[in-house]
Amino acid sequence: VQLQASGGGLVQAGGSLRLSCAASGSIAGIKAMRWYRQAPGKEREWVAIMTSGTVNYADSVKGRFTISRDRAKKTVYLLMNSLEPEDTAVYYCNVDTVYRGYWGQGTLVTVSS
């Protein structure tokens, strides 16, 4: 199974983007789905998490980003509103299961001021 991330692009500050992370097949034993990001010259950081019962966000994106899931499409989304130049990064999706973890290839988000 592979994860395919998409939806990145160039957007002006204050704009919105929706990232998608589609699985090529069914994934069993899912514990959590996460989005991470890595800005130029910085370490990868966690952005959002969805488990069977909860969602949570990094303080830097809380109130602006929303993680969601479409089970039928085997896809996880990250809706990003009120984007800021500081949100510029490569965004990665991650699915953590009881057996192993899966990573998408990353999608670049660039926010211009």
N, C-alpha and C positions, 0 to 999 in steps of 0.2 A: 504494500500500500504506500502511495506517495501523497504528499500534501502539496497542493499548488496554490500559492498565494498570488493575488492580483488586486488591482484597484488603485495602486499608487499612482502618483503623478505630481504635477506642479499646480499649486493652488495659492491664491493670495491669502494673506492673513485675514482671519475672520471667516474664511470659507469652510467647506465641508468636503469630506471624502468618505467613501465606504470601502473598506478592505474586505476581501473574501479569501477564505482558505478552504478549498475543496479537496476532499479525500477521494482518491481514485477507486477505493473500495470500502467495504465495511470494516470498522475497527472495533474489536471486542475489548471489554474490560476497561473502558475509559474511566479514569479517575478525575481528570481535569483537562480543560482546554485553556490555553493562555496565548496572549499576544505579548511579544517582547519588541524592543526597538534598540537600535544601536546607532547613535549619532557619530559623525566623523570625529575620530580621536578620542572617543569615549567607550566605556565598557557597555556591554549589552545590559539593558535594564528591563525589568518586568513592568508591564503596562496594565494588563487586565487578566482576570481569571474567572472561569465559569466551572463550577462543579455541579453535582446533581441537584444541589439545593440552593446554592448561593452564587453571587457574583461579587467581585471586589475590584477595586481600581487603585492604581498608584495615586498618591495625593496630587501629583502634577497634572493628572488628566481627569480627576474626579469631577463629575458634573458636566464634562464636555464629551467624553467618550462613552460608548455603549457597546458592550459585547453581547452577541446573540447567536442563536444556533437554529438551523433548519435541518431537522433530522432526516427528512425525506431526501433532501439534496446533499446530505453528508457535508454540510458547509457551515463554517463558523464565520461570523462577520465582526467587524469592528467599525462602527459608525463614529466618525470623528467630526465634531462640530467646533466652531470657534477656534479654528486652528491658529497656532502661533508659530513664529519662526523657530522657536525652541523645540517644536515638534518635528522638525526636519530630521529624518533618520531613515534607515532601512528597517522595515517592520517585518517581524518573523512570527509565524504561528507555530504553536507547539501543542501536541496532543500527548498526554501522559496516561499510560495504561498500567495495569497490574503486571504486564509482561515487558514493556519497553516504551521508549518515547519516540515520537515522530516529529520531524521538523520540516517546515516549508522552506523554500529557497530564498525567501525575502522579497519584499517589494518596496521600492524607494518612494518616499514621500518628501517633497520639497515644498516648504512654505515660504513664500516671498513676503517681504515687509512692504 
